[in-house]
Amino acid sequence: GMTDTFKTFESFDGQRIAWRELGEGRPVVLIHGYFSDAQTNWIKYGTAEKLVAAGFRVIMPDLRAHGDSARPHDLAAYPPDALAQDAEALIAHLGLTDYDLGGYSLGARTTVRVLARGIAPKPRRVVLSGLGDEGVTDTGRRAGFFRRVLNGFGSFVRGDKEFMSQAFLKTTGGDPQALLGILDTFVDTPPEAVAMLDVPVLIVAGVEDDEVGSFTGLAEMLPDARFVEVPGNHMSAVTRPELGDAIVTFLTA
């Protein structure tokens, strides 16, 4: 079906970026999390389908080094803010001007970078799911954790903090060497820059998610944000129907 088809385009540096689309109507761009892909993050558990039913055209890229996008091993393919540049390039490629934008975890951080850079047209509304204050202002600790997962890939056993991330990467068929490059693209957004992001924001995250800092802390930094809790932790919240429900409610309000 439609979920198996994707298109590609050449991004800012010539790398091939894949994206999937479902539905017709108001465009919303949704960016998946680290080690994941559009299919796993947005389509598999029904979030995209809910948005389609609510009248949206759901546009879901695979980040570079993920899914059906290019997986270069050359470090030159991973400059700072490469992911934000890919998102900006897709928005330009599709000619989007009146649209909504959001993401989960790394996809949400990428969304913050797009807003902070101010190159793409400003979205009407923004969804930051699975992202707290630390994930925005201080990316170093998470980057260090993932560096351990990737450099020791295959060596972690049940009970190790890295085990679940290793297991998830195995299920998505990720490329550890390409994914290491992604860590070099991380750029912190200081609180004073976050405070300038004057667009309505939904922060939505699992009640047990303790991996990316404080959600209320991020909400307080932003001029116009609301926080909605859904069941689950950082790994499982994306599988929950409540996540899609919260996004639809916010974007259609």
C-alpha positions as CSV (number, residue, x, y, z in Angstrom):
1,G,0.0,0.0,0.0
2,M,0.8,3.7,0.2
3,T,2.9,3.1,3.4
4,D,5.5,1.2,1.3
5,T,6.1,4.0,-1.2
6,F,8.5,6.8,-0.7
7,K,10.1,9.6,-2.8
8,T,13.6,11.0,-2.6
9,F,15.2,14.3,-3.4
10,E,18.7,15.7,-3.2
11,S,19.4,17.7,0.0
12,F,21.6,20.7,0.5
13,D,24.8,18.7,-0.1
14,G,23.5,16.2,-2.6
15,Q,22.7,13.4,-0.2
16,R,19.5,11.5,-1.1
17,I,16.7,12.1,1.5
18,A,13.6,9.9,1.4
19,W,10.2,10.9,2.6
20,R,6.7,9.4,2.8
21,E,3.4,11.1,2.4
22,L,-0.1,10.1,3.5
23,G,-3.4,12.0,3.1
24,E,-4.4,15.3,1.5
25,G,-5.1,18.7,3.0
26,R,-3.1,20.9,5.4
27,P,0.6,19.9,5.4
28,V,2.3,18.7,8.6
29,V,5.9,17.7,8.5
30,L,6.8,15.1,11.2
31,I,10.4,14.1,11.9
32,H,11.2,10.7,13.6
33,G,13.6,10.0,16.4
34,Y,17.2,8.7,16.5
35,F,17.7,5.0,15.4
36,S,14.1,5.1,14.0
37,D,12.5,6.0,10.7
38,A,9.2,7.5,9.5
39,Q,7.5,4.1,9.1
40,T,8.4,2.9,12.6
41,N,7.8,6.3,14.4
42,W,4.6,7.6,12.7
43,I,3.0,5.0,10.5
44,K,3.3,1.7,12.3
45,Y,1.4,2.7,15.4
46,G,-1.3,4.8,13.7
47,T,-0.3,8.4,14.4
48,A,-0.1,9.4,10.7
49,E,-3.5,7.7,10.0
50,K,-5.2,9.7,12.7
51,L,-3.8,12.9,11.2
52,V,-5.0,11.8,7.7
53,A,-8.5,11.2,9.1
54,A,-8.4,14.8,10.6
55,G,-7.7,16.3,7.2
56,F,-3.9,16.5,7.1
57,R,-1.3,15.8,4.5
58,V,1.4,14.1,6.6
59,I,4.9,14.5,5.3
60,M,7.5,12.2,7.0
61,P,11.1,12.3,6.1
62,D,13.7,9.7,7.0
63,L,16.7,11.6,8.5
64,R,20.0,11.1,6.8
65,A,21.7,7.8,8.1
66,H,18.2,6.4,8.8
67,G,15.5,4.4,7.0
68,D,15.5,4.8,3.2
69,S,17.7,7.9,3.2
70,A,21.4,7.9,2.3
71,R,23.7,6.4,5.0
72,P,27.0,8.0,4.2
73,H,30.1,6.9,6.2
74,D,32.0,10.1,5.2
75,L,32.2,12.5,8.2
76,A,31.9,15.4,5.7
77,A,28.2,14.3,5.4
78,Y,27.6,15.3,9.0
79,P,28.2,19.0,9.5
80,P,26.6,20.8,12.4
81,D,22.8,21.2,11.9
82,A,22.8,18.8,8.9
83,L,19.4,17.5,10.0
84,A,17.9,20.9,10.3
85,Q,19.3,21.7,6.8
86,D,17.7,18.5,5.5
87,A,14.3,19.6,6.9
88,E,14.7,23.1,5.4
89,A,15.6,21.5,2.1
90,L,12.5,19.3,2.1
91,I,10.2,22.2,3.1
92,A,11.7,24.2,0.2
93,H,11.6,21.2,-2.2
94,L,7.8,20.8,-1.5
95,G,7.2,24.6,-1.6
96,L,5.6,24.6,1.9
97,T,4.7,28.0,3.3
98,D,1.6,27.4,5.4
99,Y,2.3,24.2,7.3
100,D,2.8,22.6,10.8
101,L,6.0,21.1,12.0
102,G,7.0,18.6,14.6
103,G,9.0,15.6,15.7
104,Y,9.8,13.0,18.2
105,S,13.0,13.1,20.3
106,L,15.8,13.9,17.8
107,G,13.1,14.9,15.3
108,A,11.8,17.3,17.9
109,R,15.3,18.7,18.6
110,T,15.7,19.1,14.8
111,T,12.4,21.0,14.8
112,V,13.8,23.4,17.4
113,R,16.9,23.9,15.3
114,V,14.7,24.7,12.2
115,L,12.8,27.3,14.3
116,A,16.0,28.8,15.9
117,R,17.8,29.1,12.5
118,G,14.8,31.0,11.0
119,I,15.6,30.0,7.4
120,A,12.4,28.0,6.6
121,P,9.0,29.7,6.6
122,K,7.7,29.8,10.2
123,P,5.2,27.0,10.8
124,R,1.8,27.8,12.2
125,R,2.1,25.3,15.0
126,V,4.8,23.1,16.4
127,V,4.8,19.7,18.1
128,L,7.8,18.7,20.3
129,S,7.2,15.1,21.4
130,G,9.7,13.2,23.6
131,L,11.9,16.2,24.1
132,G,12.7,18.0,27.4
133,D,14.9,21.0,28.3
134,E,18.2,19.1,28.4
135,G,17.6,17.6,25.0
136,V,17.4,21.2,23.6
137,T,20.0,23.2,25.6
138,D,22.7,20.5,26.4
139,T,22.9,17.7,23.9
140,G,26.2,16.4,25.2
141,R,25.1,13.8,27.8
142,R,22.7,12.0,25.3
143,A,25.4,12.2,22.6
144,G,27.8,10.5,25.0
145,F,25.3,7.7,25.8
146,F,24.6,7.0,22.1
147,R,28.4,7.0,21.3
148,R,28.7,4.2,23.8
149,V,25.8,2.3,22.3
150,L,27.2,2.6,18.8
151,N,30.9,2.0,19.6
152,G,30.0,-1.1,21.7
153,F,27.2,-2.2,19.4
154,G,26.4,-5.9,20.0
155,S,28.2,-6.1,23.3
156,F,25.5,-5.0,25.7
157,V,23.4,-7.5,27.7
158,R,20.0,-7.2,29.4
159,G,20.3,-5.0,32.4
160,D,22.9,-2.7,30.8
161,K,21.5,0.9,30.4
162,E,22.5,0.7,26.7
163,F,20.7,-2.7,26.0
164,M,17.3,-1.3,25.0
165,S,18.8,1.2,22.5
166,Q,20.9,-1.6,21.1
167,A,17.9,-3.8,20.7
168,F,15.9,-1.1,19.0
169,L,18.7,-0.4,16.6
170,K,18.7,-4.1,15.7
171,T,15.0,-4.1,15.0
172,T,15.2,-1.0,12.7
173,G,18.3,-2.3,10.9
174,G,20.3,0.8,11.6
175,D,23.9,1.4,10.4
176,P,26.0,2.1,13.5
177,Q,28.8,3.8,11.6
178,A,26.5,6.2,9.7
179,L,24.6,6.8,13.0
180,L,27.8,7.9,14.7
181,G,28.1,10.7,12.2
182,I,24.7,12.1,13.4
183,L,26.2,12.8,16.8
184,D,28.5,15.4,15.2
185,T,25.5,17.3,13.8
186,F,24.1,18.1,17.3
187,V,23.8,21.8,18.1
188,D,22.7,23.2,21.5
189,T,20.0,25.9,21.5
190,P,20.6,28.2,24.5
191,P,17.6,29.2,26.7
192,E,17.6,32.8,25.4
193,A,17.1,31.5,21.8
194,V,14.4,29.1,22.9
195,A,12.6,32.1,24.6
196,M,12.4,33.8,21.1
197,L,10.4,31.0,19.5
198,D,7.0,32.7,19.4
199,V,4.9,30.0,17.9
200,P,2.2,27.8,19.7
201,V,4.0,24.7,20.8
202,L,2.7,21.3,22.1
203,I,5.1,19.4,24.3
204,V,3.9,15.8,24.6
205,A,5.8,13.0,26.3
206,G,5.5,9.7,28.2
207,V,4.8,10.1,31.9
208,E,7.8,7.7,32.6
209,D,10.2,9.4,30.2
210,D,13.3,10.4,32.2
211,E,15.8,10.5,29.3
212,V,15.7,14.0,27.8
213,G,15.3,16.4,30.8
214,S,12.3,18.2,32.1
215,F,9.2,18.8,29.9
216,T,7.8,21.4,32.2
217,G,11.2,23.1,32.1
218,L,11.1,23.3,28.3
219,A,7.5,24.5,28.4
220,E,8.4,27.3,30.8
221,M,11.3,28.4,28.5
222,L,8.9,28.8,25.5
223,P,6.6,31.9,25.2
224,D,3.5,29.8,24.1
225,A,3.7,26.1,25.1
226,R,1.4,23.6,26.7
227,F,2.5,20.2,28.1
228,V,0.4,17.0,27.7
229,E,1.5,13.7,29.3
230,V,0.7,10.4,27.7
231,P,1.4,6.8,28.9
232,G,4.8,5.2,28.4
233,N,8.5,6.0,28.6
234,H,10.9,7.4,26.0
235,M,10.8,4.2,23.9
236,S,7.2,3.3,24.3
237,A,5.3,6.6,24.1
238,V,5.4,6.6,20.3
239,T,3.5,3.3,20.3
240,R,0.6,4.7,22.3
241,P,-2.7,6.0,20.7
242,E,-2.7,8.8,23.2
243,L,0.3,10.4,21.4
244,G,-1.5,10.7,18.1
245,D,-4.7,11.9,19.9
246,A,-2.8,14.7,21.6
247,I,-1.2,15.8,18.4
248,V,-4.5,15.8,16.4
249,T,-6.2,17.7,19.3
250,F,-3.6,20.4,19.3
251,L,-3.3,20.8,15.5
252,T,-7.1,21.0,15.0
253,A,-7.9,23.2,18.0
